[in-house]
Amino acid sequence: MEKEIQQFYSKLFRCNRGPPVIASPIGMESPPPFLSEEVRAAFRSFPNGKAVGDDKITADFFKSFHDNVIFLLTDRFTKKGTKKIWRRPICLLPVLYKAFTKCGLNRIRITLEEAQPVEQAGFRRSFSTIDQIHYIQRLLEVGREYQQPLTLVFIDFHKAFDSVEPQAIWESLKSQDVQPAYIALLQQQKDTKRVFI
């Protein structure tokens, strides 16, 4: 049984794809412009006193901005122009980047939540894995009561999620009916963001 499980997951996580294909925003309906309330809410959602990025600017700094500055940032997050010039922040300071991506995530969150099965309790708002734990306990009790053998398999997906291929993410978002414009936006952000460790 161990061998079958190993073969199944080895095949599941094996990369058989070529280089990722990035959707072109040309001819695609643009997402609506971000609102200043969305940008302010994104900044407010960041915890105080957290470590700073390589720019040394804290989220607290952005939280204290006057409405005029928030308006200017909102304008930058939603660049004007033709569809050939895609919407993206012109400045990739870590906190600004986080705020921009949080605004985008908040737009697609409802679509993603509705697409998730009820069984998916981990990593979701208002859900807990406690229900799954109780379910497993109940299975064990019933198995003992009826003297039925029961095999449980627990898989650590930590490494699998560290190596999820971007193309699989784009396909998953598409299958969950996320608007193509938001998928293209995420693809461009992934390709232009640099991470320092």
Phi, psi and omega in degrees: 000319178303318182296318179297317179296316179299316179296317181300309183285331174297317179292320182299318185262006178287140179273117176240020185254155174276196179296149182295146177258123181265127179294140178270133179286352182293129180080002181260144178291128180287147174292157179296153180300149175290150178260151180299329178296324179294318181293314179299317179298323178297315178296318181295334183285345180282136180291151178282152172072018180278163179298148182266162176278191182293347178276349179065022179255128182272160175294330179303322180301314182289329180296332184274003183295144174288159181305325181296321180290319177300319178299317179296318178295320178300319178297322179289324178293333181241078182295141177278161176137187181284172179292343178290331178265104188282154180285126177193156179290142179276345182241124184259042173293138187309313182292321177296319178298315179299318180297317180297312181291328177294321176300315179295317179298318180299331178290323185261355184304315182298316179300315181293318180299318181294334183276349183278139176289157180301328182294341180278096183255331180288146176062035178227146175293143176063016176235156180221148177282355177303321179300318178294323179296316177297322179298317179296318178300318180295318177301317179297317179298313181295320178300316178294317183300317182262009179051048178255135177292145181223130178247126177248137179237125177245128185242132176271105182273006184308308181291327179297319182284339174289341185239025178294133182280137181306320181300323178294324177295313182298317180295321179295316178298319179296318181292341178263016175065030172287137183302136181305328180297322179288325177296316178298321178298315178295321179298316180293321178296319180297322183282342183252348183277133175254141180242134177247130180244000000 
